[in-house]
Amino acid sequence: MFTREKPKWGGRELANEMQMNHTKIYRILETLENNNFLFKDPVTKKYSLGFAVWELGTIMYEDLSVKQLIRPILKELSRQTGESVFLTLLDKEEAVTLDVLEPENKVKFSVSVGSRAPLYVGASYRSILAYLDEETIERILTPERLIKYTNDTMTDPDELRTELDNIRQQGWAKSQSEYTEDIIAIAVPLFGSKGIIGSITVSGPIYRMQDEKIKNYLSLLIETRNEVAEVIDKYQLQLNSSN
């Protein structure tokens, strides 16, 4: 429940949102606070994430050696295109940006590492959504969950379903000004041994992302995706062997 958009919660507010018993919620909050997973503001009485969560995140980030193996591949894609490159991973029903490579001395499209986004908005995220099961897709495309981030954000469920069909047929996604104004993004899905796990994106300002460039970038994207998938497969195989 604690996200960038909603980093603080009151106990009663949280109970109502989760439709849980207030007493039970307060017991859970107290336990998490006592173990430094949550911090309770003494004035507002609202809860926010505590030091222990940050510590766990840091441990996970440092231990994720696969990221160090993938980064040079993404860096080369950014060098070849001269545009921003993003590695996005699926986390439940959201997308999380795991890594960002941005060009030097150019106008940049900034997406921070660790930022989250819904799966219906933009190429990076729809290229993941297209390969999820139908039940999950329909849940995400519930009209009340479809929020406009810009005037161009696609929020019509039928239009989105058609777009997901197109992504599956052509194997890649494109969006323009849906998440950030005046930005074009193209993305390809990233698969693991058990199905879709994320996407890789090249993104830049409209005036730089012309059709001919996009065509060239697509072949580079697919090549990069295949290299990254190979690294992930090898890393997973090593983990399974060590276990």
C-alpha positions as CSV (number, residue, x, y, z in Angstrom):
1,M,0.0,0.0,0.0
2,F,3.0,2.3,0.5
3,T,3.8,3.7,-2.9
4,R,5.4,6.9,-4.4
5,E,1.9,8.2,-5.0
6,K,0.7,7.4,-1.5
7,P,3.7,7.1,0.9
8,K,1.8,7.8,4.1
9,W,-1.3,6.2,5.6
10,G,-3.4,6.7,8.8
11,G,-4.3,3.5,10.5
12,R,-8.1,3.9,10.1
13,E,-7.7,5.1,6.5
14,L,-5.6,2.0,5.7
15,A,-8.1,-0.3,7.3
16,N,-10.9,1.2,5.3
17,E,-9.0,1.0,2.0
18,M,-8.1,-2.6,2.6
19,Q,-11.5,-3.4,4.0
20,M,-10.0,-5.0,7.1
21,N,-10.8,-4.9,10.8
22,H,-9.4,-1.7,12.4
23,T,-8.1,-3.5,15.5
24,K,-6.3,-6.1,13.4
25,I,-4.7,-3.4,11.2
26,Y,-3.5,-1.4,14.2
27,R,-1.9,-4.6,15.6
28,I,-0.1,-5.2,12.4
29,L,1.0,-1.6,12.2
30,E,2.3,-1.7,15.7
31,T,4.3,-4.8,15.0
32,L,5.8,-3.3,11.9
33,E,6.6,-0.1,13.7
34,N,8.3,-2.0,16.6
35,N,10.6,-3.7,14.0
36,N,11.4,-0.5,12.1
37,F,9.5,-1.5,9.0
38,L,7.2,1.5,9.5
39,F,7.6,4.9,11.1
40,K,4.8,6.6,12.9
41,D,4.8,10.4,12.8
42,P,4.2,11.5,16.5
43,V,2.2,14.6,15.3
44,T,0.1,13.4,12.4
45,K,-0.1,9.7,13.6
46,K,0.4,8.6,10.0
47,Y,2.7,5.8,9.0
48,S,5.4,5.7,6.4
49,L,8.0,3.2,5.4
50,G,10.8,2.7,7.9
51,F,14.5,2.1,7.8
52,A,14.3,-1.7,7.7
53,V,12.5,-1.6,4.4
54,W,15.2,0.6,2.9
55,E,17.9,-1.7,4.3
56,L,16.2,-4.8,2.7
57,G,15.9,-2.9,-0.6
58,T,19.6,-2.0,-0.5
59,I,20.6,-5.6,0.2
60,M,18.5,-6.9,-2.7
61,Y,19.8,-4.2,-5.0
62,E,23.4,-5.0,-4.2
63,D,22.9,-8.7,-4.4
64,L,21.2,-8.6,-7.8
65,S,24.4,-9.3,-9.7
66,V,22.4,-10.1,-12.8
67,K,21.9,-6.3,-13.2
68,Q,25.6,-5.8,-13.4
69,L,25.7,-8.3,-16.2
70,I,22.8,-6.7,-18.1
71,R,23.9,-3.1,-17.8
72,P,26.7,-3.2,-20.4
73,I,24.2,-4.6,-22.9
74,L,21.7,-1.8,-22.2
75,K,24.5,0.8,-22.3
76,E,25.5,-0.4,-25.8
77,L,21.9,0.0,-27.0
78,S,21.8,3.6,-25.6
79,R,25.1,4.3,-27.3
80,Q,23.9,2.9,-30.6
81,T,20.6,4.8,-30.6
82,G,21.6,7.9,-28.7
83,E,18.4,7.7,-26.7
84,S,17.2,6.6,-23.2
85,V,17.0,2.9,-22.6
86,F,14.9,1.3,-19.8
87,L,14.8,-2.2,-18.3
88,T,11.3,-2.7,-16.8
89,L,10.2,-5.7,-14.8
90,L,6.8,-7.1,-14.0
91,D,5.9,-7.0,-10.3
92,K,2.4,-8.4,-9.6
93,E,0.1,-6.1,-11.5
94,E,2.5,-3.2,-11.9
95,A,5.8,-2.5,-13.8
96,V,9.0,-1.5,-11.9
97,T,11.9,0.3,-13.6
98,L,15.0,-1.7,-12.7
99,D,17.6,0.2,-14.7
100,V,17.9,3.4,-16.8
101,L,20.6,4.4,-19.3
102,E,20.4,8.0,-20.5
103,P,22.4,9.7,-23.3
104,E,24.7,12.5,-22.5
105,N,24.3,16.1,-23.7
106,K,20.8,15.6,-24.9
107,V,17.3,16.4,-23.7
108,K,16.4,13.3,-21.6
109,F,13.3,11.4,-20.7
110,S,13.8,10.8,-17.0
111,V,12.4,7.7,-15.4
112,S,13.9,6.9,-12.0
113,V,15.1,3.5,-11.0
114,G,12.5,1.9,-8.7
115,S,9.6,3.9,-10.1
116,R,6.3,2.1,-10.7
117,A,3.6,2.4,-13.3
118,P,0.3,0.7,-14.3
119,L,0.5,-1.8,-17.1
120,Y,-1.9,-0.2,-19.5
121,V,-0.1,3.1,-20.1
122,G,2.7,3.4,-22.6
123,A,4.8,1.0,-24.7
124,S,7.1,-0.2,-21.8
125,Y,4.2,-1.4,-19.8
126,R,1.7,-2.6,-22.5
127,S,4.4,-4.8,-24.0
128,I,4.2,-6.7,-20.7
129,L,0.5,-6.6,-20.3
130,A,-0.1,-8.1,-23.7
131,Y,1.4,-11.4,-22.6
132,L,-0.4,-11.8,-19.3
133,D,-3.3,-14.1,-18.8
134,E,-6.8,-12.9,-19.9
135,E,-8.1,-12.7,-16.3
136,T,-5.3,-10.4,-15.2
137,I,-5.7,-8.3,-18.4
138,E,-9.4,-7.8,-17.8
139,R,-8.8,-6.9,-14.1
140,I,-6.3,-4.2,-15.1
141,L,-8.6,-2.9,-17.9
142,T,-11.4,-2.2,-15.4
143,P,-12.6,1.3,-16.4
144,E,-12.2,2.8,-12.9
145,R,-8.5,1.8,-12.9
146,L,-7.7,3.5,-16.2
147,I,-6.4,7.0,-15.3
148,K,-5.2,9.6,-17.8
149,Y,-1.7,10.8,-17.2
150,T,-1.8,13.0,-20.3
151,N,-4.4,13.9,-22.9
152,D,-3.0,11.1,-25.1
153,T,-3.2,8.3,-22.5
154,M,-5.2,5.4,-23.8
155,T,-8.0,4.6,-21.4
156,D,-10.7,3.0,-23.5
157,P,-10.8,-0.7,-22.6
158,D,-11.8,-1.8,-26.1
159,E,-9.1,0.4,-27.7
160,L,-6.5,-1.1,-25.3
161,R,-7.6,-4.7,-26.1
162,T,-7.1,-4.0,-29.8
163,E,-3.7,-2.5,-29.1
164,L,-2.7,-5.6,-27.0
165,D,-3.7,-7.8,-30.0
166,N,-1.5,-5.6,-32.2
167,I,1.4,-6.0,-29.9
168,R,1.1,-9.8,-29.8
169,Q,0.9,-9.9,-33.6
170,Q,3.9,-7.6,-34.3
171,G,6.0,-8.4,-31.2
172,W,6.6,-4.8,-30.1
173,A,4.8,-1.7,-28.8
174,K,4.8,2.0,-29.5
175,S,3.4,4.9,-27.6
176,Q,3.4,8.7,-28.0
177,S,2.9,11.3,-25.2
178,E,0.9,8.8,-23.1
179,Y,3.0,8.9,-19.9
180,T,5.1,12.0,-20.6
181,E,4.2,14.7,-23.1
182,D,6.1,14.9,-26.4
183,I,7.9,11.5,-25.9
184,I,7.8,8.5,-28.2
185,A,8.7,5.1,-26.8
186,I,9.1,1.7,-28.5
187,A,9.4,-1.5,-26.4
188,V,9.8,-5.2,-26.8
189,P,8.7,-7.9,-24.3
190,L,11.3,-9.7,-22.3
191,F,10.6,-13.4,-21.5
192,G,12.0,-15.7,-18.9
193,S,11.7,-19.5,-18.6
194,K,8.2,-19.1,-17.1
195,G,6.8,-16.4,-19.5
196,I,6.8,-12.7,-19.6
197,I,9.0,-10.9,-17.0
198,G,9.5,-7.4,-18.3
199,S,10.4,-5.2,-21.3
200,I,13.2,-3.2,-22.8
201,T,12.5,0.3,-24.1
202,V,14.1,3.0,-26.3
203,S,12.5,6.4,-25.7
204,G,13.1,9.9,-26.9
205,P,11.6,13.2,-27.9
206,I,9.2,13.2,-30.9
207,Y,11.5,15.3,-33.0
208,R,14.3,12.7,-32.7
209,M,12.2,9.6,-33.0
210,Q,11.4,9.6,-36.7
211,D,9.9,6.5,-38.5
212,E,13.2,5.6,-40.2
213,K,15.1,5.7,-36.9
214,I,12.4,3.7,-35.1
215,K,12.7,1.0,-37.8
216,N,16.4,0.8,-37.2
217,Y,16.0,0.9,-33.4
218,L,13.6,-2.0,-33.5
219,S,16.2,-4.4,-34.8
220,L,18.7,-3.2,-32.2
221,L,16.0,-3.6,-29.5
222,I,15.2,-7.2,-30.5
223,E,18.9,-8.0,-30.6
224,T,19.4,-6.5,-27.1
225,R,16.4,-8.3,-25.7
226,N,17.7,-11.6,-26.9
227,E,21.1,-10.9,-25.3
228,V,19.5,-9.9,-22.0
229,A,17.2,-13.0,-22.0
230,E,20.2,-15.2,-22.5
231,V,22.0,-13.6,-19.5
232,I,18.9,-14.0,-17.3
233,D,18.5,-17.7,-18.4
234,K,22.2,-18.4,-17.5
235,Y,21.9,-16.6,-14.2
236,Q,18.7,-18.5,-13.3
237,L,20.4,-21.8,-14.2
238,Q,23.3,-21.0,-11.9
239,L,20.8,-20.2,-9.1
240,N,19.0,-23.4,-9.6
241,S,22.2,-25.4,-9.6
242,S,23.4,-23.8,-6.4
243,N,20.1,-24.5,-4.7
